[in-house]
Structures are given as C-alpha cells and as structure tokens.
Amino acid sequence: MMYDFFVDLFGNTTISGIISGFVMSLIPLFLFILPFALFAVYLERKVSAHMQDRLGPMRTGWHGWKQTIADILKLIQKEDIVAKDNDKLLFNIAPVLTFAGSYAAFAAIPFTSIFIGTEVDLGIFFIIAVTGLVVAGILMAGWASNNKYSLLGSMRSVAQIISYEIPTILVVLSLVMISGTMNLHTLSELQTGYVWNWYIFGGPGAELSKFLLIPSMFIGFLIIYISTLAEVNRTPFDIPEAESELVSGYHTEYSGMKFAMFFLAEYANMFAVSAIVVALFLGGYQSPIGYLGDLIGAKWMIPIEQFSWFTIKGVFFVFVQMWLRWTLPRLRVDQLMTTSWKYLIPIAFVNLIIIGLITLL
Amino acid sequence: MNVYDIVFYLFAALTVISAFFVVTNRNIVYSAFFLLFTFFGVAGIYVLLGADFVAIVQLIVYVGGILILLLFGVMLTNKITNVEIKTGTINIYPAVIGVGLLTGSLLAALINTSWRSVPASAPQATTAALGTILLQEYALVFELLGIILLIALIGAASIARREA
C-alpha cells in the first residue's frame, strides 16, 4: 500500500527500497508519537491538576498549552551527565533499547485501513514479543546506573511486566480463537459495520454464539486493560517508580535527552497498549456509526475518518489511565503479585475455556 | 545486492559479532546482554528464511523468557552481594582440540555438500499451517510435550515451596 507508493516515488531500485523502508518506519514517529507525547504530557498535567482542584500550567500561552514545548526545549539543553561509577556502555545503550522496543510495537498497529507499518501475519504476537526488548532495556538501565534505587526499580518493573504478560496473552489467545487471525489489520476489518460488530459485543454476525460471548468479552476486556496498565507501569501499578520510595526508579540517574527517551518510550507505550485494546475489542479504526465519506460518496475521506476514530479511542483510554492514576492508591508488591497470579490469571483461564466452548458451537 | 542481501548480512554480522563478545567478554553481565543481540540476530535470520512464527517464538522464549531469567540471576549475584563473577580461561588444550574437531567437521560438511539454490519466493505466512500440522499429524507428540512442560512447572513450584 503506502510502501509501494514510496517505492514508486523514489524509482524502483535497491536504494529506493531502503529509503522507502526508512520513510515508512519514521512516519509514525514524527507524525504521531512526538505530537502525541507533547499532547499527552500536557493532558496529564491538566487532568491531574483539575482532579486535585488546581489549575495546572497557566502561564505559557493560553491555559499553558506551550508548557510541554518549553519543557522539551529545556530537556534538549540539559547537560548529559554520566556519573563515574555508571557502566558507560550499557548506560548509553539502555534508553535506545527501551525506546526501540516500545517503538517497534507501532510497526504492527493499524492506524487506518491504508496505513499499517507492516502487514505482518503475526501482528499482536509480534507486539507481545518486542515488549521483551523493553524489559531488557529497563534491566540494563537499572544495572548500569549503579544505584540501589535504579536497580530495585528495574527489578520490580521487570517482575511486574513478566507477571502481567500472562493474563494479556491469555486474553489475546481467546480473541485469536474467535477471529482466527493474529493480524491486527484483519482483526479490525472483521469488526467493520456498526458498534455491535465490535468484539466487545461478541464480534460480527448475529447467531446465538455472539450473544453468549458478550459476558466473556467484557471480562476479557477488563482483564486485558488492567494487565496492560501494569505492563506500562502506570498507577495503581507504579511501584517501579514509586516516587516516595525509589526517587524515580530505573531512570533516576538519567538526565537530558536520555531521560527524554525513557519518557517518550513511556508515553509511546501508553498509547500502544491503548491501541492494542482498541484494535482487539473496540473495532480498531472502524467507526461506530458509519462513515461520512460513504454517505456523501467521497471515498478519500474514509481513511481520514478512520484515523480520527482510532486516535479518539486510543486517547480516550490514555485519559482513563490518567484518571485512574489520580483516583487509586498504589498497590503493595505482594498485592500486585496476588492480583496477577491469584485473580487475573485464573479468571482469564476460565474465560478462555468458556470462549473455546462457545466457539465450538 | 538487493535489500534482502543487505539485511541478511546486517543480521548475520550482528549475530556473529555479538556471539563473539558473549564468549570473550570477561564481565558476565556484559556477556548476558550481548546474548540478547545474538538472539535478536538469529530471529532476524529466521524472518529472512520465511519462518515468521519461529522468529517470534524465538524472541518470546529466548529474549522475553530465558535471557531475562539469566539476567536476573547474574545481576542479583553481581551487584547486590559483593561477589565478583568473572569468566576465565581454563582447560585450554582440550577446548582447542574439541573446537578444532567440530570446526573441521562442520567445514567438511559445508564444502562437500552440493548446495542446490532455488530462486527465492515471497515468504508465506506459516502460522495457520503450523497449527494444523501440530494439532492433526503430531497431536499426540504435542500433547505429550505439553504434559512434560506441566510436570516441569509443578516440580519447580514444589521445590520452591519446600521449607528447609
């Protein structure tokens, strides 16, 4: 699709293939993640401020909208500090690895029906696999910092991500059983039409099994939302960077642009997990009420509408993450593990078996 | 040289160079981290061979599972307690003989095989076909493997629970 367009644009040679590959892989970064991160940081501040009956940033621009831009400028100018006892090599690789891991997930996320980084058949499975790189990056940062807070933070983070990967995978597995595909693009296409064709309402079709699936799908949706929340280390699962105990966890020692990379990775991750939940359960880029482009016969409008729907749904779940952050207290380590191993995983297993039985009908 | 070749040599170089550092580096944590890049390079080569499912499983099992476990073990011993784990060189002569024999036989096999080269075809998605084969032709083996893994899990849990 889009890749072929770029190959044609640059002339069909080896070099043009490489250039188009790079251009394709940079589009989500520059057109989406960077603006999104700027917006999300601002949103986070405003949401937290209003929840605590404050105003948040107000001085720079109208209602402080230029505040994050000013912060980015500040971060770029900061000195890059590498302490004497930090492990130089790993300390420098870790932010890159972490960001690469969370950015790689965007390769399989379908933004519209015409733009998906790679139409890989394994879509969602690939996203789960590349999360492993984030885990390795966090461990690397924690160890290379040579700081007890960093090491403890990274250990907690990794233990948490690994535990909560299991309920996520179980829910994804149940979705794969129903739809028969792991490709997020195909999965979104399956949920076309109106809101009742989304998988949270049992998926397309109108037979009996669709209605039997609805309760299981709601449970699955809740489980995957809770566990992805834990995978991106957001409150109530933010013990890896619990400010009152660990300063700021695995990125305590980082300054300047390296800190910004961790920050960017965190916000990219927040959107990525929301996008996964949206693509699996809430129709991906599909509109709930039909397309204006279809109505007035302008086909070119449909991808734009799809992109807006996808962004709206994704940003809504990012907003819910922020909302929860200022509503729920932090869990203790043992409560965190109990939630995953004693509640989420058994429930997800039973849910998986029920969904399997229903799909056999 | 097309894109395919360039990507292949990139991944091959990544695999070989990082594997070299895994065995030569004296700091065991460094070795573990270089192993990450080796696994990643191997996964890339699987993708180029058209084995997409195997590649992703390689990432999940080795990078997401085994390597993290390894790192956890190595790090906990290295920084928290003050035990410095260094890798050294011992038994150099037997090692040289063993490695020499292995290299020789591999090289002999490499040279004596008459390689047939088939023009590359666009890789197909393998997941559905793999699933069908596993649950039809090899259903018994598949279930048995599952039971073995379950036994290993229960065994590990019971060892961990035992109070000394």
Interface residues (C-beta under 8 A of the other chain):
Chain A: T14 G17 I18 G21 L89 L90 V120 D121 L122 F125 F126 I128 A129 V130 T131 G132 L133 V135 A136 L139 M140 W143 N146 L151 M155 V158 I162 E165 M182
Chain B: M1 N2 V3 I6 V29 Y30 F33 L36 F40 D52 F53 I56 L59 I60 V63 G64 L67 I68 L71 F72 M75 K79 I80 A125 T127
